[in-house]
Amino acid sequence: MDFNGVCENRRIRAVDKALLLSPSRAADFLGIGRTKLLALAKARRVKAVREGERIYFVRASLIEYQESLPPRS
C-alpha cells in the first residue's frame, strides 16, 4: 500500500492502490466529514460495500463522484 503524506487530522492516508477505503480514509480522500460521506452513500451517490459489520467505500466511485462535481470558481 502506498502512503501519500499525513492528513490534517494526522491520520495517514493510503490512496493510490487501495480499492476499498474505510469511512475515515474515504472521507479524507474527498475532503469531507464522515457524516457527509455516509449521507452520500445513503443517497447512492458513492458506492459502499459491507464486509460483515464493517462498511467500505469503493475508491472508483469516490473518484467518479469527485469528477462529477462542478469546478470551483
N, C-alpha and C positions, 0 to 999 in steps of 0.2 A: 504494500500500500504506500503510495506516495504522499508526503505531507507538504502542505503549502502554507507554512507560517503559523502564526498564532492569531486567533480571533480577538476582537476587542474584549470579549469576556474571558479571555485567557484559555479557552478550550482549543486544543489542537484540531485543525480542520483537515480531514482527508478528502481529497477531491478527485483527481484525475482518473483513477482506476476503479473506484467503488461503484458498483451497480445499484446497490441499495444503501440508503443512508438512514441513520437513526433520526428521530424527530429533532433532536438538538442540532445535529450536523446539517440536516436538511434546512432547518430554519436559518442557520448560519450561512449556508450556501446561498440562500435567497436574500439574506439580509433583513429578515423579518423575525417576529417572535413565534414561539411555539403555538400560541393560541390562534394567531392568524393562519399559520400553516395548517393546523387541524381544521379550521373553518374552510380553507381551500380544498382540503381532502373531502370534507363532508359535502361540499358543493360540486365535487368531482372535477375540479379544475386541475388537480395534480393526482397522480396515481399512488395509492398506498396499498401495501400488502400486509397481511397478518401472518406471523410465524408463531404459532402458539398464542401466548398472551402479549407478545410484542408486535409493534407496528413499525414498518419500514417504508421509506419513500423511494420510489423509482427515480434514479438520477436523470434518466432521459426525459421523464415527464416534467421534472423541475426545470430542465433546460428549455423544453417546449413552452412552458408557462412563462419563463423569463423572456423568451424571444417574442411571445405574443403581446407583451406589454408595449404601450406606446412609448416612443423615445422621450426622454426628459428634455424639457426646454429651459 
